[in-house]
Amino acid sequence: MSAAPDITRGQENISALIQRTAETIADAVEADHVLLVFCDDTLGEHPIMSSSGTLPGYGWASDCLNSILESGSNGATPAGLEKVQTGSRHPDCTVLIPSPAFLLAHALYTGLFVILKHDTLRIAMFAGRSATEASLGESEAQRACEILEIMASSLRLISAMLRIVQVKHQCESTMDTLPQLVVLLDAHGHVIRTNLTLERWKLGKVDTIQGVNVHDMLHPSCKDWNCRLRSLCEQMQQRLGSDDHGEYIFYDHKLDRDLQFSIGRYTQSRYGQDPQEQAVASLVIEDISRQVHAERVLNNYNEELEQRLQERTLDLIRVNAQLDEKLQDHIRDAEIIKESEKKYTCLVEATLTGIYVMQNGKLVFCNSRFSDIFGYPHDEIHQQDLGRLFPDDPADAYTKPAGTHQVPDPGLDRKVVNGVTRDGATLWLHRTLTRVDCLGEPMIMGNIIDITEQKKLEEALSRSHNELRILSRKLINTQEAERKRIASELHDSIGQSISAVKFSLENARREPGGKASQPDGTCLQNAIVKLRETMDEVRRISMDLRPPMLDDLGLIATINWFCRDMQSLIPDIEISKQVEAVEEEIPADLKIVIFRLIQEAMNNTVKHAHATHARIHLKKKDDTLELLIEDDGQGFVMESEPEGHRFGLDSMRERASLSGGKLTIESTQGSGTILRVSWRLEDDGAVIN
């Protein structure tokens, strides 16, 4: 498929046209010499130059025209030339004439230059006359422009046809490089032309194949009318009348090739085509033997791979079944472990024992009870130094490896140690340490029980026992002293009074028979006076032991009597009282307790306080009954008080505690003393212990 002859003919036609145009212009403008230069950028060829006539001295014209073409392309006027106005009749033409100086320099008489530009087409012309003839004017320039425009129209058509031929040549050259066999067919299915693949397949020459049908082209010597290729060609020929694109795959035994036929209607060019060709369809025949072979190999490989895949799938199914069974076992084991961990976690977290694990002196685990005992948040206690939590441990106890910790091997380390809380409070802890191995690493597991309250109770119980022994001893001594006092009072006062009465009665009995010591019943009168005094003494002693009015008149009346009696006995101390309670609101079993507390507190005030004023205040507010006794005496410090004074305070504290109350004493040296006792009462009046 070569278009070189067509291009050569086109270039020859352009040269001939330019030569004829030069001669025509020479005749039209009566010029002695005409020189034409033609250039088309799209053709990519050198400028074509033609001339008519000869005139000595004009050899410079060709160089000048080339310069005009180059300078005219950017709109500049070459040196020595002047532009002449041509009006609007020839918009594509530019007329230039030599300046007088230019003419004198070249010994010329007259001449003109015309430049025509249209798109990619450029034409430059020079026309000149000898000095003996008339100069070339505007009329000659107009005629030259008209002729050039006519020539330009013809040249544009020729250039377009040449470009088409060039494109066709390029396409054919491209198709010649394709590995496929490309065939142009006419309406009868005969070959118009093919690419060079025909020769590469050794099926003939491209110059001699025209007019042969496709079957004969592929099978030159085939006489078999039942040939499958012949039938295929007939099917393709029937498709030539339609616009459908057809594809066929065919194995040719004679060529021993797998061929793919692609046939389609030939697209007509908008410029028309060579009447001699009359192509209606294009046929592309591709050798796909390698692809087919590759597909067969791939299919075989796929089948083998599919078989292997099925075998592997069965193996995987069996393995998956085994794994699934093992997985179910693991899931069951994990659930059992999880349930066990949950129970263990619940047990560890619910126990009242603080549990912790340390490794290399660091706390690695503890339960909530452990952090609660020391008062730390659970996420903060892991950052604490164990040496601070257990200050009794040796300084290097938490810097040694876990395996060298002071734990009996293989036994346990049980002892009571001190602990320090977050607030700095000291705890008593019963701690048990044991050494354990976890994944080959030695660890120390500890259990602690907070026995601080137990220790406090033990200490309080010990103090209570000591106080009870002291109180019992003092109580026995007090009882003996009280008995001694009562015996002394009975002997000294009541005994003497009874003896005096006895003597008076004996004297009175001797009066009827003998001489009376005191006549007129004086003895009996003295005996009556002594008996009255004895009765008053007995009443006084009885009032000291338990005032009868407490049972007869109640606590409030007894307090009033006690204050009046105490004020009369001790006029130096001003005693005031204030009662804000109703008799019925005071429980019966508290009345004697309150009276004894008032009695003991006032006795202490009289004996030790050196006060000038004492105040007794009893009030009932909501569910609380409160007794307040205060003085403005010298006060005291509990620890420095003598044993006798402390005994009175301890007896009051014990009496208040036994009755369900709480006694507090506020006193400082030189600021007086405040004694406060309070009881909480039920709705029915019973004391809340």
C-alpha positions, 0 to 999 in steps of 0.5 A: 500500500504505497502512495509515493507516485500520487504525491510526486504527481501532486508536486509536479502539478503544483510546479506546473501551475506556478510556472503557468501563473508566472507566465500569465502574470508576465503577459498581463502586466507586461513584465520583463521578468516574473519570479514566483515562490510558493510555500505550504507549512502543512506539506512540510516541503521546501518552497517551490520557485518558478520564473518567466523571462530573464532580465540582467541585474535581477539575480537578487530577486530570489534572495529578496523574495525569501527575505520577504516571505520570512519577514512577512510572516511576522508582519514587518516590512523588509528594508528598502521596500514600501507598502502600497495600499490595495484597498479592500478588494484583495485583503490577503495580498500585500503590495511592496515597491522598492524605494528610490534609494533601493532602485538607485543602489541596484541600478533598477528603474521599476519593479513590484512585490506582491505577498499573499497569505491565507492560513498556512499558504504563502505566495510571494511574487516579483515583477520587473521591467527594464529602465527603457520601459514604463514603470509598473503601477497600481493597475498592474498590481491589481491584475497581479493580485487577481491572478495570484488569488485565482492561483491560490484557490487552485493551490489550496485544493491541490495542497488539500489533496496532497495532505489527504494523500500524505495521510493515506500514505501514513495510514497505509505505512502504519497498517503495513507494520501491523501483525494482522492481515488487513484487507480492503474488499469491494462489493463482490468480496474481492480484494482491492489491496492488503498490507505487507502481512500477506507477504510475511505469511507467504501468501503472495505479493500485494501488487498481484492480489487485487481481484482475488477473493478471500478464500483464494487468497488464503488457499491459492490451490484449494479445489475443495468446494466443501472447504470450511474456509469457503463457507466462512467467506460466503457468510462474511460476504453476506454480511457485506450488505449490513452495517453489523460488525462480525467476528469469526474464529476459525482454525485453518488446517492448511495454514496450521493457524488459529485465525480471527476474522473481523469484518465491518463496513468501510467508512467513506471519507468526506473527501470521497475515494478513488473511483477505481477502488470502490472499497465497501468493507475492511477485513482484519485477519489475526493469527491468534494461535499463540493466544489459543494455545495459551488459552488451552494451556491455561484451561488445562492448568485451570482444570488441574488447579480446580482438581487440586483446589477441590482436593485441598478444599476437602482437606481443608474441610477435614482440617476445619472440622478438626479445628472446629472441634478443637475450637469448641473444646477450647471455647468450653475450656475458656468458658470454664476458665472464665467462670473459674476466674469470675468465681476466683475474682468474686472470691478475691474481691469479696473477701475481707482479706487484703490480697496482694502480689509483689515481684522484685519489690513492686506491687503487681496485683492487689484486690479492692480490699487491700486498697480500701484498707490503706485508703488509696484508689485502686488505680493509684496504690500500684504506684506506691512504695511498699516500704511506705505501706509497711514501715516495719519491714527492713529497708532492703526488703523490697530491693532484693529479688523475690526469691531472696525475700525473708519468707520461710521456705517452703512455709509461711511468714505470719506476723502482726505488722504496722501499716500506714494509710494514705492519711498517715494513720497507723494500722495494725495488720495481721500479715501472711506471706508465701512464696509462689512461682508464676511462669518460672518467675518467683513472686511473693503473695501476701494476705493482710487482715486489718486488726486495728479495731481489734487492737483498739478494743483489746487496749480499751478492754485492758484499760477498762479492766485496769480501771475496773480493778481500780474502781472496784478497789476504790469502791470497796474502800469507799464502802468501808469508809461509808460504813465507818462514817455511818457507824461513827455517826450512829455511835457518836450522835444516835448512840449518845442520844439513845444513851441519854434517853436511856439515862433519863428514863432510868431516872424517871423510873426511880422517882416513885420509889426513891428520890428523883434527881430532877422533879416535875418531869424534867427527865421525861422532857429531856428524853423527848428532846433527845428522841427528836434530835435522834429522829432528825439525825436519822432523817439526815443520814437517810437523806444522804443515802437516798432522798425520799422526796426523789420517789415522792416528789420527783427529780425536779423537786429534789434538785430544787431542795438540793440547791437550797440546802447546798446554798444554805450550807455554803453561802460563799458559792452562788448556785443557780439552776435551770430546768427545761424538762417536764418530770414525765419526760425523764425516765425513772431509772435516770432520776437517781443517776442524775441526782448522784451526778449533781451531788458528786459534781457539786461536792467536787466543786466545793472541795476542789474548784474554789469557785464563786458561782456554779450553775446546774442546767437540765434540758430536754430537746427532741430525743436528747436529755442533757445535764450541764454543770459548770463553775468558774473555779480554777479548773484542772488538767485530767492527767495531773489530778490527784487520785482521789479527785480522778476517782470521783470523775471516773465514778461519774463517767462509769455511772453515766456509761452504765445508764446509757449516757455519754459524759464529757469534761471540758476544763483548762487550768484557770478557766473553770470546768464544764461537765456535760452528760447526754442521753438519747431517748426512745419515743417511749422514754427508754434510753438508747444505749 
